[in-house]
C-alpha cells in the first residue's frame, strides 16, 4: 500500500514539474504597420497574466527598431499593443488558446506578428475597421504599478483625444476617471 501511495505522489510531482517547466517559455512578438508591413519601433506591448499564481502578472515592453520584443511567456498572458499614431490592438491569448487549442497548448506561445492600423481620420467608420476590441488597455480592477499605468494612460489619452475609439465604449467612464485622477483632460459633456 505504501509503495502505491509513494508512486502516486511521485507521478503527481513529476506532472507538476513538467507543467512548471513548460509554463514559462521565451517567445517574441513583432509589431508591424498594417498597411506598409514595415516594423513599428517603440510600440508599447502590455502583457497581463490571468493566472493568479504567475509572477509578475503585469509587464510592459517596448519594441526595438525591428518592431520586436522578446519575453518569457507565462501561461494565461494576454497582450495590448499600441503606439501614438495607431489604434490599440488586443491579443487575448489566454481565452483563444484554451478555446481553440485546448489545455496542452495553453503553455506555448509561438512567435507572433501583430499588425497595428494607422490612424488617419480617427472617425467612427475608420475605428470600426481597425478596432478588434472595446476594452481599455489595462484591467481597471487590477491596474499596474503607477509608472506603467502612466505610460498606458498617456497612450490611451492620445487615442481618446484623437479618435472615436472610446466614444461608444462601455468602459469610457472608467477610463475618464483614471484620466481625472492623473490630471489628464477629458472631453466636454457634449462630445459624449
N, C-alpha and C positions, 0 to 999 in steps of 0.2 A: 504494500500500500504506500509506503514511504517513497519508494522509487517512482511510482506513478505520479505522486504529488511533485516530487523533485523534477521529473521530466516535464510536467505541465508548467511548472514555474520557469524552467529553462526555456521552453518553447515561447512562453509569453514574453520573457525578457529579450529573446532573440528577435521576436516580432517587433517589439518596441524599439530595439536598437536599429533594425532595418528602416523603420519609419523615420526615426530621428536622422539617420544618415541621408535619407532621400528628401527630407523635409526642406532643406536649405541647399539650393544649387545656384551656382553662378550662371547668369544669363545676361542678355543685353536687349536694349530697345534702341531702334534707330528712328528718329523723327524726321519726316520729310514734308516738303510743301506738296499739298495735294494736286496742284496744277503743274508746277515746274518739275516735280520729282527731285528737287535739289534738297540737300540736307538742311535742317533748321538748327543752327547753333544757338546756344543759350536758352533753349526751351526748358521750361520747368516741368519736371516729372515728379509728382507727389504719389508715393506708394502708401497705401493704407492696408494693413493686415487685419482681416476679420477674425482671425484665430486669436482667442483671448490669451493663450499661453505664449504667443510669439513675442520676441523682444528684439529690437524695438518695433513697436506696432506701426509707427508712422515715420517715413523717411522722405526727405526732399533731395532730389538730384537736379543737376543742370547738364544739358547736353554739351558735348565738346564741339569743335569745329566741323567734325564729320556728322554731327547730329546724333551722336551715340552716347549712351550711358551703359556701364557695366554695373551689375548689382547682384546681391545674393537674394535670390527669390525665396520667399517664405510662403509655404502653402497657405492660401487664403488671401494673397495680395490682390488688390485692385489698384488701378492707376488712373490719375488725372493728368493730362498733358496740356500745356498751353504756353503761349508767349504773346506779348502785345503785338497786334497786327494779325492775330489768328484767333479763330474760335476755339474754345476748350474742347477737348476730346476725352471721353471716359472709356476706359478699357477694363471692364469688370471681370477679370479672370476668375475670381472666386466663384461667382454664380455660373459663368459659362462653362468652366471646366467640370464642375460637378454635374451639370445638366447634360452637356454634350459628350463628355468623355468618361464619366464615371469616377469613382473614388481613386483608382490607381493613378490616373493622370493628374490628379489634383496636386501632386507633389512635383510636377515638372513644369518648366516654362521654356519652350524653345525660343530662340531669338525672334523678336517681332519688329515689324516695320509699321509705324503709325503715321498716317497722313493727317496733317493739320490744314484746314481750309482757311485761306486768307480772307480777312475782312476787306470788302470793297465798299459796299453801300451801308452795311450794318442794318439794313431794313428787314422786316419780318420774312419776306419771301426768300431772301438770301439765308437768313438764320434757319429757316425750316429745312433748307437743303443741306446746310452744314452741320446742324445740331444732331448729335447722336444720343444726348441725354439731357434731362431737365435739371438735374441736381446741381447744388453748389459744389465747389471743388474740394470741400473737406466735410467731415462728419461733424455737424454743429453740436451734437450732444457729447462729442469727444474730440474737441479741437486740438490741433497740435500745439506744441510749445509756442510761446509768443513770437519768437524770432521767425519761425517757419510760417506761422499764421499771418504775420505782417506781409511777408513776401507773397503769399497766396492772395491776401486781401488786396494788395497793390494791383496784381494782375486781374483779379475779379472785378475790381473797381474800374479798371480800364475797359473791360468788356461791358460792364454795366453802363458806363457813361457813353460809350461809342457805338453800341449795337442794341438791337432789340432782343438780345439773347434772354434776358431775365424778365421781359415785360409780361409774359404770360406764365411765369414760373410760380409754382405754388409755394416755393421757399423764399420768394423775393423779400418778404417782410423780415424773415430771419437774417438774411444777408444784410439788409439795410440796418438792422440792429447792431450787427458787428461793425458796419461802416461807422455808425454813430459813436459806438464805444471807442473806436480808434481814430476819431476825428476826420473821417472821410466824408465829403459832402454827399448828400442824397438828392435825387431828382425831386422837383416840386410835385405836389399832390396831383396837379392837372395832367402830369405825364404818366400817371398810373393807369 
